[in-house]
Amino acid sequence: MTSTPAKLAFTADDTPYSAEYDDVYHSAAGGLAQARHVFLAGNGLLGDDARWRGAERFVIVETGFGLGLNFLAAWQAWRTDPQRCGHLHFISFEKHPLSRADLARAHASWPELAELAGRLQEEWPAAAVAGEHRIDLESGQVRLSLYFGDAEDQLSRRAFGIQADAFFLDGFSPAKNPALWSLRMFQLLAELATPGATLATWTVAGAVRQGLATAGFAVIKAPGFGSKREMLRGTWTGA
């Protein structure tokens, strides 16, 4: 079974745009800066007290791979941290994966990621076949597990055998892609959470906050990025 590929376009200011969802892939203020502010800093993965320090393994689960910027930012942060965890496992879901050519075109906007982006592009699946695609990097110390297809479906029917330390809740806006922000999605993610697992997302939509709270996450508003005045950070409480 093949997933429907994304139809990548660009806005007038060269921001990557999805025709399927009539929405941009990242803030016009900068995709890489957004990844660092919202998802890395939002999950405590930057600086001298980065949460993965001293750990043998650290697992991140992301709900929408998109351009792969959050993964590349996490990989770069891990790579440059002398006290990084022994192994980084990044699990991500994507219903409409980009082609290798579109991925390369989008990545060209961030020359500082050229080496890592090039390696990701080399390993990128040649066909958008639904299911798992595993990419091992850094001699196996970094693993990217990509799941092409509907995220809720993939989460519902697989035994992942992992506990997530951090969640990157990313994707098109809840108004444009409500399925990715449903209570059921949050409950499925909660089943993977290790005690004290954190989450971060760029949206503060009321339904998202309520759904996360119902699923057992304590969430707070934090300063947002770009035109977004606020974002959400959260911790798994199991309540």
N, C-alpha and C positions, 0 to 999 in steps of 0.2 A: 504494500500500500504506500502511495506517495503523498506527502504533504503538499498543499498548494503553495508554490513559491511566492515570496513577497514581490510586490510591484514597487520598486524603489523609484522615487522622484525627488526633486529638490525644490525648495521654495526660492523666492527671489533673493534671499540672503544666504542661499546655499545650505540651508538646514535640511538634512534628510527627512523625507516625508513619505507616509504610507498612503497609497491610494485606497487600499482596502478599508482603512479606519479613518480616513480624512483627518489625520493627526500627524504631528512631527515625532521623530524618534527621540529627540532630546531638546533641552532648552536652547533657545536661540542665543543665550548667553554663553554657551559652550558645553559640549557634551562631556569632554574629559573632566573639566572642572566640576561639572554637575556630579559625575560619578564619584569623584573624590569627596566632595562635600556631603552629598546625600548618603551614599552607600558605604564608603570606607569610613569617613569620620563618623557618620551616623551609627555605625556598628562598632566604633572604637577600634579601628584597624589602622590608624595612623599614629605616628609619634612614638615616644619612648615607652608608653604604656599600652602599646598595641596588644589586643587580647590574644593574638596567636602566639605571642612570645612565650617560650618555654614549653609549648605543647608539642607532642609528637605528631599529631594530626589536627587539622582544622578544616571543618566542612562548611561550605557556603552553599545555600540553595537559593536560586534566583527564578523568578516566575516568568521573565521574558528576556530572551537573549538579545534579540534585536540586532544591533550592529556589533555586539560583543565588547562594547566599551567598558562596561563594568568588570567583565572578566579581565580584559587587558590592564585596566587600572589596578585590580587586585593582584594580578600576576606581577606587575611592575613593582608595586609596593612590597610584596613578598620578597621579590628578588633583591631589592635594595636594603632590606632590613637585616642587619647582621645577626639579629637574635630571632629570626623568623622560625616558624614551626617547621618540623621535619618534613611534613607532607601537607600540601594544600589540595583539597578536593573541591572542585567547583562544579555544582550540578545545576543545569539550566534547562528550561523548557522553551520551545519556540514552535508556534503553530504554522507560521509562514516564514520559513528560513530564506535568507538571501542567497543568491548565487555567489560563487567565488568572485566573479568579476565585479558584482555590485558591492560586495564586502570590501574588495580592494579599493574601489572608487571612494567609498565612504571613509575608509581608513586614511586615505591620502591627506585628509585635513589635519592629521595629527602626526607630524614628522617625528616627534619624540618617541612615538610608539612604533616606528617603522620596523625595527628588528622583530619585536614581539608580534606585531600584526602580520608581518611577512611569514613568520613561522606558523601562525594560526591559519593563514590563507593556504599555505602548502598542505596542511593536514585537513582542510575543510572537506566535508563529504562531497563527492562529485555529484550525487543525486540526493534529492530531498526525500529519502525513504523514511517513512514513519518508524519511530522506535528509537533505540539507543545508538548513539555514535560516541565512541570513547576515543579521546585524544590524550596521549601521554607525552609530557614535555619535561624538560629539565631532568633527563635520565630517570623519569618516573616519579620525581618528587612533586610534580604538579600534574594533576589529572583533571581534564575537562570531560564531564559526562553530559552530552547533549541529548535531549529527548525531543525529537521532532513530532509534532502532532498536538492535539488538544491537551493542555496541562492537567486539567481535572481528570480526564480519562487516563492519562499516563500515571498520575498519582494514585488513582483508584484501583488500578489493576496490577500494580507492581509491588513487590516486597523489596524495598531499597536496602534494608540491612544497615542503615547508617543513622547517626544522630546528628542533626544540624546544629552548628554553633552560631550561625548567623543567617538571616534571611534578607535578600535583596528583593523587595516587592516592587517590580518595575513592569512597565507595559503601557499601552495606550490608555487614555483617560477612562475612568470608570463609566463615564457617560457614553463613550464610544465602544468600549469593550468590557461590558459589565461581567461577563462570565469569568474573567480573570480575577475579579475582586469580590467574588461571592462568598457567603458564609461557608459553604461547603469547601471551597478552596482553602480558606483559612483553617478550617478544621483538619483538613488533610495535611496541611503544612504543620499544624500543631502536633500531629502524631509523630512527626520526625524530630521535634525539638528536644534538645538536651536541656536539663535544668539550667536556667539562667541564659538560655539562648536569646539573642537580640534580633531586632528587625529594624529596618529603615525603609521609608518610602517618601516620594516627593509629594504625594497627595494627602490632604487633610479632610477629604470628603466625609461627611457625617456617617454615611452608610459603611464606609471602610472602617472608621473608628469603632462603630458599634459592632461590626462583624468581628474585628480583631479582639475586642473585649469579650465578646461571647465565646470566642474560641480559646480564651485563656491567656491573652496577651495584655499586659498593662501598658498603655500607650500614653505618650505625652507629645505635645507640640514643641517644635524646636525651630530656630531660624531657618528659613528656606533658602533656596538658591535662585538667582536671577529674578524673574518676575514673580516667583512664588514666595510670598512673605513668610510662609510657614511650611514645615514638613512634619512627618511623624517619626518618632523613635519609639521602640517598644522592647519589652522583656517578657519572655515566657514565664508565667507564674503557675500555670497548670490549674488555675482557679476556674 
